[in-house]
Amino acid sequence: QVQLVESGGGLVQAGGSLRLSCAASGSIFSINTMGWYRQTPGKQRDLVAHITSGGSTNYADSVKGRFSISRDNPKNTVYLQMNSLKPEDTAVYYCRYIERYGDYWGQGTQVTVSS
């Protein structure tokens, strides 16, 4: 089992920045992918960005150039630096951990961007 603990959400004005963190604990497999997804009411959960344990990244087109994902492998922690935030970035952000033996989600953290 893997547990994910997210932090860093909150309320920010448009144009501002936030940094999300997600720490994984438990039975961590060295080869894994960690990422962030977001969801608004009535819509599906969509990929924001993910990063492999080898450092390869992938971003949604809507956040390219504004968001940056990184990870600290010894700490099993992934970060999402969000800059130039827009009201349309408002959502619940979920951390995800994927590896050969499982697929886990965090509890979600609310990000609200005011105009």
Secondary structure, 3 states (H helix, E strand, C coil): CEEEEEECCEEEECCCCEEEEEEEEECCCCCEEEEEEEECCCCCCEEEEEEECCCCEEECHHHCCCEEEEEEHHHCEEEEEECCCCHHHCEEEEEEEEECCEEEECCCEEEEEEC
